[in-house]
């Protein structure tokens, strides 16, 4: 009789921890103190670490499902656009709205946690989708030719930082910032960009640095 009770207790603790993790991550971001999550769940820090082991494992347990629906909606919106530029710009705007929804989603879109395998795979699929939008906008001549998928993290990190510093002050300020960026990405009379885009390794290291 004792063993089933222990399993039920463990299941309740798991549910409390994942619920608390979502709440705290959304309020404070993915670097929120794990001790605060354990406290809100009403369990010890040891219980949290025994169940998940690492921050990345906890992130991977709660964030992919939270992020997946938002990314799917953004992709659906882009796919519905017949105009290549509107699809590209609309996708960035939809990602900005996702980032602005809460601190956890902002971090999940603009940072990398390589040991969170499910989240990393989801983000990688997002990059592949973005590459398709970029190629399409290049083919119809609406997106400046020297913008590459390697430049996408610069846009997402820029939006992320605007959201962070204007939270509670001017929550829609990122929209103006993104509009200015998009105007600079339109093909036409834009000046050549200084230097090449960052490499895949440089982008990964930059996003990892934000996570650290």
Residue pairs with C-beta under 8 A, 6 or more apart in sequence:
10 51
13 41
13 43
13 47
13 51
14 51
16 41
16 42
16 43
17 37
17 38
17 41
17 43
17 47
17 48
17 51
17 52
17 58
18 61
18 62
19 41
20 37
20 38
20 40
20 41
21 37
21 41
21 58
21 61
21 62
22 62
22 66
22 104
23 40
24 32
24 36
24 37
24 40
25 32
25 37
25 59
25 62
25 63
25 103
25 104
25 107
26 102
26 103
26 104
26 105
27 102
27 103
28 36
28 103
29 103
29 104
29 106
29 107
30 55
30 59
30 63
30 103
30 104
30 107
30 108
30 111
30 113
30 211
31 107
31 211
34 45
34 48
34 49
34 55
34 58
35 45
37 48
37 58
38 44
38 45
38 47
38 48
41 48
48 58
52 58
52 61
54 115
55 113
56 113
56 114
56 115
56 116
57 115
57 116
59 113
59 116
59 119
60 113
60 115
60 116
60 117
60 118
60 119
63 104
63 108
63 116
63 119
64 118
64 119
64 122
66 104
66 105
66 108
67 98
67 105
67 108
67 109
67 119
67 122
68 122
70 98
70 101
70 105
71 95
71 98
71 122
71 126
73 94
74 91
74 94
74 95
74 98
75 91
75 129
77 90
77 91
77 94
78 87
78 88
78 90
78 91
78 94
78 129
78 133
79 87
81 87
81 90
83 142
84 133
84 136
84 137
84 139
84 140
84 142
84 143
85 137
85 140
85 142
85 143
85 186
87 133
87 136
87 137
88 133
88 134
88 136
88 137
88 142
88 143
89 182
91 129
91 130
91 133
92 155
92 178
92 182
93 175
93 178
95 109
95 156
95 159
96 159
96 163
96 174
96 175
96 178
98 105
98 109
99 105
99 106
99 109
99 110
99 156
99 159
99 160
99 163
99 174
100 106
100 163
100 171
100 172
100 174
103 164
103 167
106 160
106 163
106 164
107 160
107 211
108 119
108 123
109 123
109 156
109 160
110 153
110 156
110 157
110 159
110 160
110 207
110 210
111 160
111 207
111 208
111 210
111 211
112 120
112 123
112 204
112 207
112 208
112 210
112 211
113 119
113 120
113 211
114 120
114 208
127 149
127 152
130 149
130 152
131 149
134 143
134 147
134 148
134 149
134 152
137 143
138 145
141 187
142 186
142 187
143 185
143 186
143 187
144 185
144 186
144 187
144 188
144 190
145 187
146 192
146 193
147 185
147 193
147 197
148 197
150 197
150 198
150 199
150 200
150 203
151 197
151 198
153 198
153 203
153 206
153 207
154 198
155 178
155 181
157 206
157 207
157 210
158 177
158 181
159 174
159 177
159 178
160 210
162 173
162 174
162 177
163 171
163 174
166 173
166 174
184 190
198 206
